[in-house]
């Protein structure tokens, strides 16, 4: 027997109500191009909750006990497409140019803590990729120093006196749990070369588990980008393929929040189809070999 939710056809006013609720909750905006996607995902939630009408489901969402269902709806509305070493030109820009700049400036300041925020981290491949790249970059930076101390064995993943903190955030609890687990099947490991697999993963049957000393560098946490309470003092923020969910006013507000969350001279990395053009004049674009980032502009004293 077909569930009643399958036959529901939402009216324009009902969709508008849902649009407004989602926008107020997390800033995601669904225009006409994404209405079919929104309606299909909503029908799935109606079926799951055995709701016989949109209004009964909407009343659940806005009720005191509806927070869990609202979270599940938001999870269904986010497309968690990710992979290790995604967008290689951008990662090369970070690894070969941005990271050395960050490390050199911090060393000159006597500040040996690097803080990175992966906003919209999905199942963890991005923050773990960054952990591996930064660990390698720190080791190379230390080797180039004239006063470099002899390496101790076994070598720590982050060389002293450096400290690395990576915050990985998302609005989807299920992908955060997957990231915390840090176990990936063979087909997801294709972009990870042998040397990285050997140093940063343990092979368990047909799957790969991120080594514990690498997992300890990454802290997974729930963060809604709509809120004002966001992680501060970041040297770089990776927010790739997230802003496309927001309309222009919300994008401008988010970019300003990111600016306040960055250390002086900090960097933002966006998705390859995303740009700060027209959203902010507080950043300068950094571009090398098809890799792009945006650096916070500081007032000259």
Beta strands, then each sheet from edge to edge (+ up, - down):
strand 1: 113-119
strand 2: 163-170
strand 3: 183-185
strand 4: 201-204
strand 5: 207-210
strand 6: 218-222
strand 7: 234-239
strand 8: 262-270
strand 9: 283-288
strand 10: 291-296
sheet 1: 6+ 2+ 1+ 7+ 8+ 10- 9+
sheet 2: 3+ 5- 4+
end
